[in-house]
């Protein structure tokens, strides 16, 4: 078990072996959670959690949906144009 010490400025050094094991690098933000008999440091998520209802329909398109046959024809045409019979 590793130990560390609280500095006069309130800083705590997380041992390198722990940082490496979790992939933590300088500049990472943490949430501090009081557990009653200590604290828990949890890396802060890069984005706030969202619900599907908050983002559903966000990327509506004005392009009509294509059928599988239309998609296949477009891909085949692009392949022929790119490779011009070389493969």
C-alpha positions in Angstrom: 0.0 0.0 0.0 1.4 3.4 -1.0 1.2 6.4 1.3 1.4 10.2 0.7 1.3 13.4 2.8 -0.8 16.5 2.7 1.3 19.6 2.1 0.8 22.9 3.9 -0.9 24.2 0.7 -3.4 21.3 0.8 -1.8 19.4 -2.0 -1.5 15.6 -2.2 0.9 13.7 -4.5 -0.7 10.7 -6.1 2.1 8.1 -6.5 3.4 7.5 -10.0 2.5 3.8 -9.9 -1.2 4.7 -9.2 -1.2 7.4 -11.9 0.3 5.0 -14.5 -2.1 2.2 -13.6 -5.1 4.4 -14.3 -3.6 6.4 -17.2 -3.9 9.7 -15.4 -1.8 12.6 -16.7 -1.1 16.1 -15.6 -4.1 18.4 -15.9 -6.7 15.8 -15.3 -9.7 17.1 -13.3 -11.1 15.1 -10.4 -14.4 15.1 -8.6 -13.9 14.9 -4.8 -16.5 12.8 -3.1 -16.8 12.8 0.7 -17.4 9.2 1.9 -17.7 10.0 5.6 -14.4 8.4 6.7 -12.3 9.7 3.8 -12.5 11.0 0.3 -12.8 9.5 -3.1 -11.1 11.0 -6.1 -12.9 10.2 -9.3 -11.8 11.5 -12.8 -14.3 14.1 -14.0 -16.1 13.1 -17.1 -15.2 15.2 -20.2 -18.9 15.9 -20.9 -21.9 16.2 -18.7 -24.2 13.2 -18.9 -27.2 13.6 -21.3 -30.4 11.8 -21.8 -31.4 10.4 -25.2 -34.4 12.8 -25.2 -32.0 15.8 -25.0 -30.2 14.9 -28.2 -32.7 12.8 -30.3 -33.4 14.6 -33.6 -30.5 16.9 -33.2 -29.0 15.8 -36.5 -32.1 15.9 -38.7 -31.3 15.8 -42.4 -33.0 17.2 -45.4 -31.6 14.5 -47.7 -34.2 11.8 -48.5 -33.4 8.3 -47.3 -31.9 6.0 -49.9 -32.7 2.3 -50.5 -30.1 -0.4 -50.2 -30.2 -0.9 -53.9 -29.5 2.9 -54.5 -26.6 2.8 -52.0 -25.1 -0.3 -53.6 -25.4 1.3 -57.1 -23.6 4.5 -55.9 -20.8 2.5 -54.2 -20.3 0.3 -57.3 -20.2 3.4 -59.5 -17.6 5.1 -57.3 -15.5 1.9 -57.3 -15.5 1.7 -61.0 -14.7 5.4 -61.4 -11.8 5.2 -58.9 -10.3 1.9 -60.1 -11.2 2.1 -63.8 -11.2 -1.7 -64.2 -7.9 -2.2 -62.4 -9.0 -4.8 -60.0 
